[in-house]
Amino acid sequence: MRNRQTLGAVLIMVLGMLMVLSALVGLFLSEVTRDVQLRFQLSGKINLKHEAYNIMDIVQSQLEEHLTFSQAPLPKNPLKNIALNLPESLQVVVELTDESGKLPLNEINQTMLTAIFHLFGDIWDAQKLARDYIKWIKRKPVRSQIIESWNKSSTFKQLPEEKNPDNRQKKQPKDNVKDATQDNNLSEENNGMLFPNTLVHYDQLKEIESFRTIFFDKNGNGNNNLARLKACTSLLNTYPININSATTDVLTVLGKEFAFNLDAMERHLGLGENEEKNYYKNLEEINALGHGRLVLGTEKDLKNKNDMMRKQANKFITTKPHLIKTRIMVSEGDVSFLLESLWLKQLTTGTKKHKLKKTSQIDGRGEDYELELKLLEENGIL
C-alpha cells in the first residue's frame, strides 16, 4: 500500500515538473519566434532605408533647382512629375517645412521676445515672460559628471553660428574672459560636458515657473498655447525671416517692429480663408504695393535718420527661404522608415568639380554662382 502511495506521489511530481518544463519551453519558443519574425521583417524591409535616402537626394536636387530659378515659395510636393520607378507596394510621403519663415526663439532679443509672448497675454505678462526667459537662457551652465565629454577626434554636426543683427549685449570685460577660461579648464579636469543653455526642446519651458501656468496644463502636458507657440517659432532658425512663409502670428509680431499693413499683407499672402496665395518677389515690392514702409539698404543709404522704424528691415526680413526641414516617410505594409533632415541654403561663387554652374535668376545678381543645400543634420528611424 505504501509503495503504491509513494509511486503515486512520484508520478504526480514528475507530471508537475513536465508541466513546468513545457510551459518554460513554450515561453522560450514564443520569444524565439517573435525575435525571428522581427529580424526577418526588418531585414526584409531594409530596402526602405535605401529608398528613403535615394528620395532625399532627389528632393535636394529639386529644391536646389527651385531655389535657384524660381522666386515662388517652396513647392508642396517636390516629387511632382518625377518618375521614381518604385514598386507599387511602397508608399512615399514627403513634407517640407520652411523653418526660415518662423520666429527664432533662441535669439536673445527682448523686443522681439516680448512681442512673441504678447500673443498669449497682456503687455505686462509678455514683459515678465521675456525677462524670465532671458534669465533662464543666461543661467549658469550645468556640468554633467556622468556623461563623458566628447573625444577630440569625434565629429558631430552643429548649426553654424550666426551673429545676432540686434545684439545689444556689451562685450564682456577681460576678467569675465579669464573666468570663462577657468571654467573651460575646470570642465576638462572633471571630464564632464556642459549642457546647452539654448532651448533644445519646448518641454524645457516647464523649468520656468511663469511658463508652466500659460503653456502647460496641471499634468505638465503642453496646451493650445504651446501648440500655437511651436507653429510660429523655431528653435533652429536665425534672422532673417522669410516673409513669404510667415503665418498671421509671425506677421503680427513683426508688425510690432516694422511698419506693416497687416490686413493687406495677409490678403496678399492668402492667409485668410478662400484667398488666392501670392508672394513678394523682394522687400522693395512690399513698399511699392503700399503694404508697408520698410527701411531698406544700409545706414549710409538712409536719408531720414528719424524714420519711424528703428531697424533696417533687410537685416531681419527676407523673401526667400534659407533653412528647410524635410520629412520623408517610406512605408510598405506595417513597416516604415522615417528620414528627417535639415538643410541650409548657401551660395558659393566660382565653379567646383562635379557641380553644375547655375546662373541666378533672383537676388539681382549679375554674376554666376552655385547654390547648394548643406545638410546640417539627419535622423532616420525604422
C-alpha positions as CSV (number, residue, x, y, z in Angstrom):
1,M,0.0,0.0,0.0
2,R,2.8,2.4,0.9
3,N,4.7,1.5,-2.3
4,R,1.6,2.5,-4.3
5,Q,1.3,5.8,-2.5
6,T,5.0,6.5,-3.0
7,L,4.8,5.7,-6.7
8,G,1.7,7.9,-7.0
9,A,3.4,10.9,-5.3
10,V,6.5,10.4,-7.6
11,L,4.3,10.3,-10.6
12,I,2.5,13.5,-9.6
13,M,5.8,15.2,-9.1
14,V,7.1,14.1,-12.4
15,L,3.9,15.3,-14.2
16,G,4.2,18.6,-12.4
17,M,7.8,19.1,-13.5
18,L,6.9,18.2,-17.0
19,M,4.1,20.8,-17.0
20,V,6.5,23.4,-15.7
21,L,9.2,22.5,-18.2
22,S,6.6,22.5,-21.1
23,A,5.5,26.0,-20.0
24,L,9.0,27.3,-19.9
25,V,9.8,25.7,-23.3
26,G,6.6,27.3,-24.7
27,L,7.6,30.7,-23.5
28,F,11.1,30.3,-24.9
29,L,9.8,29.2,-28.3
30,S,7.4,32.1,-28.3
31,E,10.2,34.6,-27.6
32,V,12.4,33.0,-30.2
33,T,9.6,33.0,-32.8
34,R,8.8,36.7,-32.2
35,D,12.5,37.6,-32.4
36,V,13.0,35.6,-35.6
37,Q,9.8,37.2,-37.2
38,L,11.0,40.7,-36.2
39,R,14.5,40.1,-37.6
40,F,13.1,38.6,-40.8
41,Q,10.7,41.5,-41.1
42,L,13.3,44.2,-40.6
43,S,15.9,42.5,-42.8
44,G,13.3,42.0,-45.5
45,K,12.4,45.7,-45.4
46,I,15.9,47.2,-45.1
47,N,15.4,48.5,-48.7
48,L,13.1,51.2,-47.3
49,K,16.1,52.9,-45.8
50,H,18.0,52.9,-49.2
51,E,14.9,54.2,-51.0
52,A,14.4,57.0,-48.4
53,Y,18.0,58.2,-48.9
54,N,17.6,58.0,-52.7
55,I,14.5,60.1,-52.5
56,M,16.3,62.6,-50.2
57,D,18.9,63.1,-53.0
58,I,16.1,63.7,-55.5
59,V,14.4,66.2,-53.1
60,Q,17.7,68.0,-52.6
61,S,18.2,68.3,-56.3
62,Q,14.7,69.6,-56.9
63,L,15.0,72.1,-54.1
64,E,18.3,73.5,-55.4
65,E,16.8,73.8,-58.8
66,H,13.7,75.6,-57.4
67,L,15.6,78.0,-55.1
68,T,17.9,78.9,-58.0
69,F,15.5,79.6,-60.8
70,S,12.2,80.4,-59.0
71,Q,11.1,83.1,-56.6
72,A,7.9,81.2,-55.5
73,P,7.7,79.6,-52.1
74,L,8.7,76.0,-51.6
75,P,6.6,73.5,-53.5
76,K,4.2,71.4,-51.5
77,N,5.1,68.3,-53.5
78,P,8.8,68.4,-54.7
79,L,8.3,64.9,-56.3
80,K,5.5,66.0,-58.6
81,N,6.1,64.9,-62.2
82,I,9.1,62.9,-61.1
83,A,9.2,59.2,-62.1
84,L,10.6,57.3,-59.1
85,N,10.0,53.9,-60.5
86,L,9.3,52.4,-57.1
87,P,7.3,49.2,-56.5
88,E,3.6,49.7,-56.2
89,S,3.7,48.3,-52.6
90,L,5.8,51.3,-51.5
91,Q,4.2,54.4,-50.3
92,V,6.1,57.7,-50.1
93,V,5.2,60.9,-48.2
94,V,7.4,64.0,-48.4
95,E,6.8,67.0,-46.3
96,L,8.7,70.3,-46.5
97,T,8.8,72.9,-43.7
98,D,10.3,76.4,-44.2
99,E,11.9,76.9,-40.8
100,S,13.2,80.3,-42.0
101,G,9.5,81.5,-42.0
102,K,9.3,81.2,-38.2
103,L,10.5,83.5,-35.4
104,P,13.8,82.4,-33.9
105,L,13.1,81.7,-30.2
106,N,16.7,81.2,-29.3
107,E,17.7,84.7,-30.3
108,I,18.1,86.9,-27.3
109,N,16.2,90.0,-28.5
110,Q,14.0,91.3,-25.7
111,T,11.9,93.4,-28.0
112,M,11.0,90.5,-30.3
113,L,10.6,88.1,-27.4
114,T,8.1,90.5,-25.7
115,A,6.2,90.8,-29.0
116,I,6.1,87.0,-29.3
117,F,4.8,86.4,-25.7
118,H,2.3,89.3,-26.2
119,L,0.3,86.9,-28.3
120,F,-0.6,85.0,-25.1
121,G,-1.4,87.8,-22.7
122,D,-1.2,91.5,-22.0
123,I,2.0,93.5,-22.3
124,W,2.9,93.1,-18.6
125,D,2.7,89.4,-18.8
126,A,4.7,89.4,-22.0
127,Q,7.4,91.5,-20.5
128,K,7.7,89.2,-17.5
129,L,7.8,86.1,-19.7
130,A,10.6,87.8,-21.8
131,R,12.6,88.6,-18.7
132,D,12.2,85.2,-17.2
133,Y,13.1,83.5,-20.4
134,I,16.3,85.6,-20.9
135,K,17.2,84.9,-17.3
136,W,16.8,81.2,-17.9
137,I,18.9,81.3,-21.1
138,K,21.7,83.1,-19.3
139,R,21.7,80.8,-16.3
140,K,24.9,79.2,-15.1
141,P,25.9,76.2,-17.3
142,V,25.1,72.8,-15.9
143,R,28.1,70.5,-15.9
144,S,27.5,66.7,-16.1
145,Q,29.7,64.4,-14.1
146,I,28.1,61.3,-15.6
147,I,28.3,61.9,-19.3
148,E,31.9,62.0,-20.5
149,S,33.0,64.8,-22.7
150,W,33.4,64.3,-26.5
151,N,36.7,63.0,-27.6
152,K,38.7,65.5,-29.6
153,S,38.7,63.1,-32.5
154,S,34.9,62.7,-32.5
155,T,32.9,64.6,-35.1
156,F,29.4,65.8,-34.8
157,K,27.3,68.3,-36.8
158,Q,26.3,71.6,-35.4
159,L,24.3,74.6,-36.7
160,P,26.5,77.4,-37.9
161,E,26.9,80.2,-35.5
162,E,25.4,83.5,-36.9
163,K,25.6,86.9,-35.4
164,N,22.5,88.5,-33.9
165,P,21.8,91.6,-36.0
166,D,20.3,93.3,-33.0
167,N,22.8,92.3,-30.4
168,R,22.6,94.8,-27.6
169,Q,24.9,92.9,-25.3
170,K,28.1,94.7,-24.3
171,K,31.4,93.0,-24.7
172,Q,32.5,91.1,-21.6
173,P,35.4,92.5,-19.7
174,K,38.7,90.8,-19.6
175,D,38.0,89.4,-16.1
176,N,35.0,87.6,-17.4
177,V,37.1,86.2,-20.2
178,K,39.5,84.9,-17.7
179,D,36.7,83.3,-15.7
180,A,35.4,81.6,-18.8
181,T,38.8,80.2,-19.4
182,Q,38.9,78.8,-15.9
183,D,35.5,77.3,-16.3
184,N,36.7,75.5,-19.5
185,N,39.8,74.2,-17.7
186,L,37.6,73.0,-14.9
187,S,35.4,71.2,-17.4
188,E,38.4,69.4,-18.9
189,E,39.6,68.5,-15.4
190,N,36.3,67.0,-14.4
191,N,36.0,65.3,-17.8
192,G,32.4,66.5,-18.0
193,M,30.3,68.2,-20.6
194,L,28.2,71.3,-20.4
195,F,24.5,71.1,-21.3
196,P,23.5,73.8,-23.8
197,N,21.9,77.0,-22.5
198,T,19.7,77.4,-25.5
199,L,16.3,75.9,-25.8
200,V,16.6,72.5,-27.3
201,H,13.0,71.3,-26.8
202,Y,9.9,73.1,-25.9
203,D,9.3,70.9,-22.9
204,Q,12.2,72.6,-21.2
205,L,10.0,75.7,-20.7
206,K,8.4,73.8,-17.8
207,E,11.5,74.7,-15.9
208,I,10.3,78.3,-15.9
209,E,7.5,78.9,-13.4
210,S,5.8,81.7,-15.3
211,F,5.7,79.5,-18.4
212,R,4.1,76.5,-16.7
213,T,0.9,78.3,-16.0
214,I,0.5,79.6,-19.5
215,F,1.8,76.9,-21.8
216,F,1.2,73.7,-19.8
217,D,-1.7,72.0,-18.0
218,K,-1.8,70.6,-14.5
219,N,-0.3,67.3,-15.7
220,G,2.6,69.1,-17.3
221,N,1.4,68.5,-20.9
222,G,1.5,71.2,-23.5
223,N,-1.8,73.1,-24.1
224,N,-3.1,75.0,-27.1
225,N,-0.9,78.0,-26.3
226,L,2.2,75.8,-26.6
227,A,1.0,74.4,-29.9
228,R,0.5,78.0,-31.1
229,L,4.0,78.9,-29.9
230,K,5.5,76.0,-31.8
231,A,3.7,76.9,-35.0
232,C,5.1,80.5,-35.1
233,T,8.6,80.0,-33.6
234,S,11.6,77.8,-34.4
235,L,14.5,76.5,-32.3
236,L,16.7,76.2,-35.3
237,N,16.2,79.4,-37.3
238,T,18.1,82.7,-37.1
239,Y,17.3,86.0,-38.7
240,P,16.3,87.0,-41.4
241,I,12.7,85.6,-41.5
242,N,11.2,84.6,-44.8
243,I,8.1,86.8,-45.0
244,N,6.5,84.7,-47.7
245,S,6.3,81.7,-45.4
246,A,5.1,83.7,-42.3
247,T,1.9,82.9,-40.5
248,T,-0.5,85.5,-39.2
249,D,1.1,85.3,-35.7
250,V,4.6,85.9,-37.3
251,L,3.3,88.9,-39.2
252,T,1.7,90.3,-36.0
253,V,5.0,90.0,-34.1
254,L,7.0,91.6,-36.9
255,G,4.3,94.3,-37.2
256,K,5.3,95.5,-33.7
257,E,8.7,96.4,-35.0
258,F,8.1,97.3,-38.7
259,A,5.5,99.4,-40.5
260,F,3.3,96.7,-41.9
261,N,-0.2,97.0,-43.3
262,L,-1.1,93.6,-41.8
263,D,-4.5,93.3,-43.5
264,A,-3.1,93.9,-46.9
265,M,-0.1,91.5,-46.4
266,E,-2.4,88.8,-45.1
267,R,-4.7,89.1,-48.2
268,H,-1.7,89.2,-50.5
269,L,-0.1,86.0,-48.9
270,G,-3.5,84.3,-48.9
271,L,-3.6,83.7,-45.1
272,G,-7.3,84.0,-44.9
273,E,-10.0,81.5,-46.0
274,N,-10.5,81.1,-49.7
275,E,-7.9,83.8,-50.6
276,E,-5.5,83.4,-53.5
277,K,-2.0,82.9,-52.4
278,N,0.7,85.3,-53.7
279,Y,4.2,86.1,-52.7
280,Y,6.6,89.1,-52.6
281,K,9.5,88.9,-55.1
282,N,11.6,91.2,-52.9
283,L,11.3,93.6,-49.9
284,E,11.0,96.6,-52.3
285,E,7.7,95.2,-53.6
286,I,6.2,95.5,-50.1
287,N,6.8,99.2,-50.2
288,A,5.8,99.5,-53.8
289,L,2.4,97.9,-53.2
290,G,1.8,100.0,-50.2
291,H,1.8,97.0,-47.8
292,G,4.4,98.6,-45.6
293,R,7.1,101.3,-45.3
294,L,10.3,99.5,-44.7
295,V,13.7,100.9,-44.1
296,L,16.0,99.2,-46.6
297,G,19.6,99.4,-47.7
298,T,22.5,100.3,-45.4
299,E,22.8,103.0,-42.7
300,K,24.8,105.1,-45.2
301,D,21.8,104.9,-47.7
302,L,19.3,106.2,-45.2
303,K,18.4,109.8,-45.7
304,N,15.9,110.2,-42.8
305,K,17.7,109.2,-39.6
306,N,14.5,109.9,-37.6
307,D,12.4,107.4,-39.5
308,M,9.6,105.8,-37.5
309,M,11.2,102.4,-37.8
310,R,14.2,101.6,-35.6
311,K,15.6,98.8,-37.6
312,Q,16.6,98.1,-41.1
313,A,14.2,95.6,-42.5
314,N,16.7,93.7,-44.7
315,K,18.6,92.6,-41.5
316,F,15.5,90.9,-40.1
317,I,13.3,90.1,-43.1
318,T,13.8,88.3,-46.4
319,T,11.5,87.0,-49.2
320,K,13.5,83.7,-49.8
321,P,13.8,80.5,-47.7
322,H,17.2,79.6,-46.3
323,L,16.5,76.9,-43.7
324,I,14.4,73.9,-44.9
325,K,13.3,70.9,-42.9
326,T,12.4,67.7,-44.9
327,R,10.4,64.7,-43.7
328,I,10.4,61.6,-45.9
329,M,8.3,58.6,-44.9
330,V,8.7,55.4,-46.9
331,S,6.2,52.6,-46.0
332,E,5.5,49.1,-47.0
333,G,2.8,47.2,-45.1
334,D,3.3,47.6,-41.4
335,V,7.0,48.7,-41.7
336,S,8.1,52.3,-42.4
337,F,11.3,54.3,-42.4
338,L,11.2,57.9,-41.4
339,L,14.0,60.2,-42.6
340,E,14.1,63.8,-41.3
341,S,16.8,66.2,-42.4
342,L,17.6,69.9,-42.0
343,W,19.1,71.9,-44.9
344,L,20.8,75.3,-45.1
345,K,20.9,77.2,-48.3
346,Q,24.3,78.6,-49.1
347,L,25.8,80.4,-52.1
348,T,29.3,80.0,-53.4
349,T,30.9,81.9,-56.3
350,G,33.0,80.2,-58.9
351,T,33.0,76.7,-60.1
352,K,33.7,73.4,-58.4
353,K,34.3,69.9,-59.6
354,H,31.2,67.7,-60.1
355,K,28.9,70.7,-59.6
356,L,26.7,72.3,-62.2
357,K,27.3,76.1,-62.6
358,K,24.0,77.9,-62.4
359,T,23.1,81.4,-63.4
360,S,21.0,83.3,-60.9
361,Q,17.5,84.5,-61.9
362,I,16.9,86.0,-58.5
363,D,18.6,88.2,-55.9
364,G,19.6,90.7,-58.6
365,R,23.0,89.1,-59.0
366,G,24.8,89.8,-62.2
367,E,27.4,87.0,-61.8
368,D,27.1,83.3,-61.9
369,Y,27.1,81.4,-58.6
370,E,26.5,77.9,-57.3
371,L,23.6,77.2,-54.9
372,E,23.7,74.1,-52.8
373,L,21.8,72.9,-49.8
374,K,24.1,71.9,-46.9
375,L,22.9,69.0,-44.8
376,L,23.1,70.1,-41.2
377,E,21.6,67.1,-39.5
378,E,19.6,63.9,-40.3
379,N,17.7,61.4,-38.3
380,G,16.4,58.0,-39.6
381,I,14.0,55.8,-37.7
382,L,13.0,52.3,-38.9
